[in-house]
Amino acid sequence: MSFFSRLLDHLRGGTDGPEMRLSARMDAPLLIIELGGYGHRTRDWSAGGACIEGFAGEVEVGGILSGHLHWAGDKRRLAFTAEVMRREGNGVLALRWLDLPLAIQQEMEAIIG
C-alpha cells in the first residue's frame, strides 16, 4: 500500500498496522497529576507518559511541566517532570515523562506486566 493510501486510510479512521506507541496505555488504577495546585485525572497513562483533561494553564507543545502525581487514594505526592507532546483546545494534554519517580515507574511496570 502506498504512503498516500495509508494516509487516506488513517484519516478515514482505518488502521493499517500495529500500534506505534512504545508503552501500553492503561486507565486503571486512576493516576492523578497535580499541576499548579489542581489535580487532573488521567485519561490514560503508561510508563512513557499520560494524557490529562481539563488543563487550563498556559503551555505550548514542547513545553516542560513539573508537578506531583499519585494513585487515587494514595497519600504520597511524588514529583515529576514531563514534556507536552500534544495540546487540544478542550484542555487535553498529552505528556511524555522526562523525570518519573522510580517508585511510580516500578508500580506502572508491575501493573502493565
Helices and strands as residue ranges (DSSP letters): H 3-11, E 31-35, E 38-45, E 49-52, E 64-71, E 78-87, E 93-99, H 102-112
